[in-house]
């Protein structure tokens, strides 16, 4: 299985409020990890980031169907999920 990496810069540009909300979630739930630059979401392997993202989306009621998505397509679908969630956050802000 090839290593994949989502385009987090693109996600931050397309969904800045949703990404900031995710960072708040990460910092609140894992403060010791967040303070270490090596464990920043941008630096950890996708497989580790995947777990954090799943918990974040589950706690916010956002559906991201990773079970039925081809592994190589996960970064693309992640972008779509963040883009959709950005609209939700923007609507209620």
C-alpha positions as CSV (number, residue, x, y, z in Angstrom):
1,X,0.0,0.0,0.0
2,X,1.4,3.3,-1.0
3,X,1.8,6.2,1.4
4,X,-0.7,9.0,0.7
5,X,-0.8,12.6,2.0
6,X,-3.8,14.9,1.8
7,X,-3.2,18.4,0.5
8,X,-3.7,20.2,3.8
9,X,-2.8,23.6,2.3
10,X,-5.7,23.2,-0.1
11,X,-8.0,22.1,2.7
12,X,-7.0,25.2,4.8
13,X,-7.6,27.5,1.8
14,X,-11.0,25.9,0.9
15,X,-12.2,25.4,4.4
16,X,-10.4,27.8,6.8
17,X,-13.1,27.8,9.5
18,X,-13.5,24.0,9.4
19,X,-9.7,23.5,9.6
20,X,-9.5,26.0,12.5
21,X,-12.3,24.1,14.3
22,X,-10.4,20.8,13.7
23,X,-7.2,22.4,15.2
24,X,-9.2,23.6,18.2
25,X,-10.5,20.1,18.6
26,X,-7.1,18.6,18.4
27,X,-5.5,21.1,20.8
28,X,-8.3,20.7,23.3
29,X,-8.3,16.8,23.2
30,X,-4.6,16.3,22.8
31,X,-2.7,19.4,24.2
32,X,0.6,17.6,24.8
33,X,0.7,16.3,21.2
34,X,-0.4,19.6,19.7
35,X,2.4,21.5,21.3
36,X,5.0,19.2,19.7
37,X,5.7,20.3,16.1
38,X,6.5,16.8,15.1
39,X,3.0,15.7,16.1
40,X,1.3,18.6,14.5
41,X,-1.5,17.4,12.1
42,X,0.5,18.6,9.2
43,X,3.5,16.4,10.1
44,X,2.1,13.1,11.2
45,X,1.5,10.2,8.8
46,X,-1.9,10.2,7.1
47,X,-2.9,6.9,8.9
48,X,-2.5,8.7,12.3
49,X,-4.2,11.8,11.0
50,X,-7.1,9.6,9.8
51,X,-7.9,8.6,13.3
52,X,-8.0,12.1,14.6
53,X,-10.2,13.2,11.7
54,X,-12.6,10.4,12.1
55,X,-13.1,11.2,15.8
56,X,-13.5,14.9,14.9
57,X,-16.1,14.2,12.3
58,X,-18.0,11.7,14.4
59,X,-18.2,14.2,17.3
60,X,-19.5,16.8,14.9
61,X,-22.0,14.6,13.2
62,X,-20.2,14.8,9.8
63,X,-20.2,11.7,7.7
64,X,-17.0,10.6,6.0
65,X,-17.4,7.1,4.5
66,X,-13.9,5.8,4.8
67,X,-15.0,2.1,4.8
68,X,-16.4,2.2,1.3
69,X,-13.7,4.5,-0.2
70,X,-10.6,3.2,-2.0
71,X,-7.6,4.1,0.1
72,X,-6.0,6.3,-2.6
73,X,-9.2,8.3,-2.8
74,X,-9.3,9.3,0.8
75,X,-7.5,12.6,0.4
76,X,-9.9,13.7,-2.3
77,X,-12.9,12.7,-0.3
78,X,-11.4,14.4,2.8
79,X,-11.2,17.6,0.8
80,X,-14.9,17.3,-0.1
81,X,-15.9,16.6,3.5
82,X,-14.0,19.7,4.7
83,X,-15.5,21.8,1.9
84,X,-19.1,20.7,2.9
85,X,-18.5,21.2,6.6
86,X,-17.1,24.7,5.9
87,X,-20.5,25.6,4.4
88,X,-22.2,24.3,7.5
89,X,-19.9,26.2,9.9
90,X,-20.2,29.4,7.7
91,X,-24.0,29.1,7.7
92,X,-24.2,29.0,11.5
93,X,-21.5,31.6,12.1
